[in-house]
Amino acid sequence: MFDFGRLSSRSPRMVVCPSSALEISALIRESAGGGPADLLARGCGHSSRGESLTSGVSLDLRGLATIHDVTGDCVVVDAGASWREVLKATLPLHRMPPVLTDYLDLTVGGTLSAAGIGGTSHIHGTQAANVIELEAVTREGEIVACSSTSRSDLFDALRSGMGRHGVITKATLRVIEAPERVLSYRAVYTSAAELIAAQGRLVADHISGQVKSSDFELNAVVYDKVDGPPSGLSPVDAEELAFIEFADRLSPDVEKLIELGEWDLPHPWGQVILPADHAAAIIEETMAETTTADLGFGEVVLIKRFRPGPVPMLRAPSDAVLFALLRTASPGCRTVAEMSMANERLYQRASAVGGVTYPPSVVSS
Ligand SMILES: Cc1cc2nc3c(=O)[nH]c(=O)nc-3n(C[C@H](O)[C@H](O)[C@H](O)COP(=O)(O)OP(=O)(O)OC[C@H]3O[C@@H](n4cnc5c(N)ncnc54)[C@H](O)[C@@H]3O)c2cc1C
């Protein structure tokens, strides 16, 4: 079995597709046999450093994907539901989760276990910071409901816990008003420092950043408003979109990557969360030694300033910048080993200034 990264593979002793928390509880109690159970949850398997792989029992959560209830304030969903499925259920009621990942085909359990950083995380924090309650099966097989006020130790261990502290089976997520349409403005800066400063200064509903050739591009998106770009922004162009089209903006690119065969190649992604005041220097230093051959044909490099919110396991600075080199080992580019070595250099630089890897590092089982 592989994950999206295709850097390593594992042959699980057994793959189980549970249909209830009770079934997971019984499995854990059975397979523990006196020692710790060797079960690991898996959502879409879209993590890239083997985090969802095990040689024990692989729990495929995609079958546990019911959307139970949508109200004005929250939605209750099974952990194997994707964000696409969540959005499909909430949008007809003009509601949505405050934070969506750029790509919607990731499970709720999978991204809450990482953190879930999106273009609105400068306002709302990570997805993990917007959870009201979780239902989980602990490593001992107990089915427990937890929140910031009840069993908060478990609640804090599960969010950004990468599946190592129990299996999330159900989540109650905050929802807010969803826009009908969005206006997306693009601006270009010549340095990482300018881009990061602009991301911290601008008032916009959704803000993202990318390195494009030697430019630093910013996208500032405003919801349901027509009164011009955010104050202080000098956009080079603007685009109006239906909200669902904007939320699902990666789908056409993904289809193209699948068609080109790039989607199935190894992806040695290097992602770190940096303290905002050190981010520009590390990004500039890293980009100075990064060419197309180091990134692959897609050449995707993301920069997103955000505030993680109260998610202790993420260990991120409070004013943070996600710096993500989404490498693909495309034909004719650097090898997986060379790309992985470049990532190691990035992790060391990040760690020296108090940064962390994203998703959080785990010791593989
Ligand atoms: C194209 C693409 C775009 C992405 N965009 C973003 C983005 O915008 N923002 C962002 O933050 N991340 C993004 N990611 C990374 C992604 O959020 C993480 O890799 C996430 O963990 C993947 O979710 P998944 O359902 O595939 O989980 P998996 O890869 O299956 O699992 C990830 C980890 O979570 C654990 N886990 C899974 N389900 C559960 C559960 N129910 N209970 C307990 N543990 C569980 C697994 O054991 C594993 O450790 C992206 C990844 C890809 C491939």
The ligand as an ORCA input file, in Angstrom:
! r2SCAN-3c Opt
* xyz 0 1
  C      -3.561     17.681     -3.377
  C      -3.449     17.910     -1.893
  C      -3.827     19.125     -1.368
  C      -3.724     19.359      0.004
  N      -4.127     20.561      0.485
  C      -4.034     20.816      1.811
  C      -4.466     22.060      2.359
  O      -4.944     22.936      1.656
  N      -4.317     22.242      3.690
  C      -3.822     21.273      4.514
  O      -3.751     21.482      5.715
  N      -3.416     20.113      4.023
  C      -3.500     19.858      2.705
  N      -3.074     18.640      2.219
  C      -2.481     17.682      3.160
  C      -3.589     16.946      3.892
  O      -4.340     17.798      4.708
  C      -3.062     15.911      4.844
  O      -2.125     15.119      4.224
  C      -4.240     15.079      5.381
  O      -3.778     14.312      6.450
  C      -4.783     14.191      4.304
  O      -6.100     13.728      4.628
  P      -6.453     12.244      4.291
  O      -7.899     12.055      4.488
  O      -5.908     11.848      2.966
  O      -5.653     11.529      5.475
  P      -4.626     10.302      5.412
  O      -3.482     10.677      4.569
  O      -5.343      9.066      5.084
  O      -4.167     10.265      6.938
  C      -3.364     11.290      7.441
  C      -3.080     11.042      8.917
  O      -4.283     11.146      9.656
  C      -4.559      9.940     10.335
  N      -6.023      9.738     10.247
  C      -6.779      9.670      9.134
  N      -8.063      9.520      9.462
  C      -8.114      9.498     10.807
  C      -9.163      9.356     11.768
  N     -10.435      9.227     11.394
  N      -8.847      9.359     13.074
  C      -7.563      9.484     13.490
  N      -6.536      9.606     12.631
  C      -6.812      9.632     11.316
  C      -3.760      8.870      9.640
  O      -3.415      7.808     10.518
  C      -2.530      9.646      9.194
  O      -1.608      9.752     10.240
  C      -3.183     18.359      0.864
  C      -2.796     17.119      0.325
  C      -2.935     16.898     -1.041
  C      -2.493     15.583     -1.603
*
